Amino acid sequence: MFGIQHKAVGFTVGRSQVSTVDAEEHTMVVRRGGRVLAKVPVSAGAPKSTTYNGKMVVTELYDVTRMDGRTVGFGGEYDIPDVPHAMRLTDSGTFLHGNYWAPPETFGSVNTSHGCIGLRDVKGGSPDTPGGWFFDRTLVGDVVEVVNSRDRKVAPDNGLGGWNMDWARWKAGSALR
């Protein structure tokens, strides 16, 4: 950058939180600074609408949001006006969110969603549920990695998915040659 001022700018790198969702095991291990905080039961994408594999970055946090299948190519299969604790992972509509409409025994045992990752919650959301607990400990920029899903790896341009590119491909797209 060029200009007429000379400035020193400092910054601090925040804490590291990486959560690994194992779609086959129906679990999410939350690590902060490399230390395990919790192992949480989840429900990922059903066989007809699996969850992407790969590293995704939380880009938005919503206490409550509406999820309408028509906005992401699922027609009228669902329209839930009050999804609690929603954390966006991809531009195409993958979220990690609270779920109050599935039976509690779903979490940790079966994948039932349209590609999102669900955590047990209650209508209106609660800090005392897995959905609320995780939401309260998540920041924009935190990484969620999905493994053992039957889907492909998330595309590099679907949110902040560049984490999934190997170095040669990343460098090939650089303006520096």
Secondary structure as GFF3:
##gff-version 3
##sequence-region A 1 177
A	DSSP	beta_strand	17	22	.	.	.	ID=ss1
A	DSSP	beta_strand	27	32	.	.	.	ID=ss2
A	DSSP	beta_strand	35	41	.	.	.	ID=ss3
A	DSSP	beta_strand	54	57	.	.	.	ID=ss4
A	DSSP	beta_strand	60	68	.	.	.	ID=ss5
A	DSSP	three_ten_helix	69	72	.	.	.	ID=ss6
A	DSSP	beta_strand	79	88	.	.	.	ID=ss7
A	DSSP	beta_strand	95	99	.	.	.	ID=ss8
A	DSSP	three_ten_helix	104	106	.	.	.	ID=ss9
A	DSSP	beta_strand	117	120	.	.	.	ID=ss10
A	DSSP	alpha_helix	130	136	.	.	.	ID=ss11
A	DSSP	beta_strand	143	147	.	.	.	ID=ss12
A	DSSP	three_ten_helix	161	164	.	.	.	ID=ss13
A	DSSP	alpha_helix	167	172	.	.	.	ID=ss14
###
